[in-house]
Amino acid sequence: MSEAKPQDGNTVKGYRTLSHGEIGKMNQFKELSRQFIQLLRVHAGDITSNAPQDWEAVEWIRKAEMDMKVACMSACRSVSRPDADC
């Protein structure tokens, strides 16, 4: 994943300035998300069969990855608390 450029809260409309603690918390959420997604991808690579039940397993892995991304975004928004219309 690419690293986002640091923002001070003044250059992105709708966001307030974050404390160092809040920035650290968001980075922890993101790191946990990256670790979880990496583990999911390793697990997906372990599935080598072409059986229908394995197709379903891969679909669940994809869903888990997307759900983790949503969970991370939600957690970060809970920290950053952007304006209601963002």
For each residue, the residues with C-beta under 8 A, 3 or more apart:
1: 34
2:
3:
4: 7
5:
6:
7: 4 11 12 15
8: 11 17
9: 12 15 16 17 18
10: 17
11: 7 8
12: 7 9 15
13:
14: 82 83 85 86
15: 7 9 12 18 80 82 83 86
16: 9 80 81
17: 8 9 10
18: 9 15 22 23 26 79 80
19: 22 23
20: 23 24
21: 24 25
22: 18 19 25 26 79 80
23: 18 19 20 26 27
24: 20 21 27 28
25: 21 22 28 29 79
26: 18 22 23 29 30 75 76 79 80
27: 23 24 30 31
28: 24 25 31 32
29: 25 26 32 33 72 75 76 79
30: 26 27 33 34 72 76
31: 27 28 34 35
32: 28 29 35 36 72
33: 29 30 36 37 68 69 71 72
34: 1 30 31 37 38
35: 31 32 38 39
36: 32 33 39 40 68
37: 33 34 40 41 65 68 69
38: 34 35 41 42
39: 35 36 42 43
40: 36 37 43 44 61 64 65 68
41: 37 38 44 45 61 65
42: 38 39 45 46
43: 39 40 46 47 61
44: 40 41 47 58 61
45: 41 42
46: 42 43
47: 43 44 54 57 58
48:
49: 54
50: 54 55
51: 54 55
52: 55 56
53: 56 57
54: 47 49 50 51 57 58
55: 50 51 52 58 59
56: 52 53 59 60
57: 47 53 54 60 61
58: 44 47 54 55 61 62
59: 55 56 62 63
60: 56 57 63 64
61: 40 41 43 44 57 58 64 65
62: 58 59 65 66
63: 59 60 66 67
64: 40 60 61 67 68
65: 37 40 41 61 62 68 69
66: 62 63 69 70
67: 63 64 70 71
68: 33 36 37 40 64 65 71 72
69: 33 37 65 66 72 73
70: 66 67 73 74
71: 33 67 68 74 75
72: 29 30 32 33 68 69 75 76
73: 69 70 76 77
74: 70 71 77 78
75: 26 29 71 72 78 79
76: 26 29 30 72 73 79 80
77: 73 74 80 81 82
78: 74 75 81
79: 18 22 25 26 29 75 76
80: 15 16 18 22 26 76 77
81: 16 77 78
82: 14 15 77 86
83: 14 15 86
84:
85: 14
86: 14 15 82 83
